[in-house]
Amino acid sequence: MHRTSLLLILLLATCSLLFSQDRKIAAGDAIEIVVYGHQELSRTVQVGANGAIDFPFMQNLPVDGLTLERLREIIVAQLSRYLDTYPVVTVNFSTKSTVSVHVAGMVKNPGILQVPVNSSLQGALAAAGGLLPGARAEAVQLRRTEAGRTTESVYDLELFLLEGDLKQNPALQEGDLVLVTGNPLLSTVKVIGAVNKPGAFAEYRGATVLDMLLQAGGPTVKADLGKVRYISPSRKKAVDFKIDLDRYFTAGEAAQLPVVKPGDVIIVPEKGPGLWRNLLTIARDVSTIAIAVWYVVRIND
């Protein structure tokens, strides 16, 4: 039975090559590679714009202009170095247009998704409905299993979106797992106290304490800018210190203001006797902050 199955596979491969021997591989082609007896190696790959494919033990392999038979010979020769038995390989142009990837974590619609062959990391996240507030776009995890070995890489999608760094937006393969981590409790920056519009605000890359105060409508006339309190519990080492914004303005040192992170808290007190009254009015917000900090500590532990 084993010999019959093997002969059938070789016969099908020969017939396929007879029909496709005149066609050369080109960018954009989807190629189905089957390694008999090794399901973990069998997959559909797409030829990139650079005319290359990625396959186990063969990364960025140039195939543009090759025939399927020549590609099969290259794959057999390479796999022979790693497999205990002589590899039986079939290579065909594929009509399959999608691959299955698993997107989990802080996205709107997590689950196993069908995405176009050679879809990017960003494309898969878009297919999952996009990121939820508090998601760590700067640390998206990609887990991939090849030849029985699982690897994990971390990509910064913010860097890709803001600076066009293509290395941060890799193409996905069949069976990839995309994991988006984050903390929904710490998805915004809280600005409370003597500001015109206290509340929680979305931070953006490079935003400073001053930027967040402006989002909160700016300080009131009673604000004591010399005693602004800045709390950042989500960093590896928690930060809690006072900032003298008056000194920053008069000395022209605004560029040295801290860059905020999701989960940070900015407290602007009032001058003089109004300070204690102001602190009492924001006690509820501070208690909420304490709870958030407690969660962060528990999560880090």
PyMOL commands that set and color helices and strands:
alter all, ss='L'
color gray80, all
select helices_A, chain A and resi 2-20+68-79+121-127+137-139+157-163+166-168+184-186+209-215+225-227+245-251+254-256+274-281+283-300
alter helices_A, ss='H'
color red, helices_A
select strands_A, chain A and resi 30-35+43-46+52-55+58-62+89-93+98-105+111-116+140-146+149-155+177-180+189-193+199-201+228-232+239-243+265-268
alter strands_A, ss='S'
color yellow, strands_A
deselect
rebuild
show_as cartoon
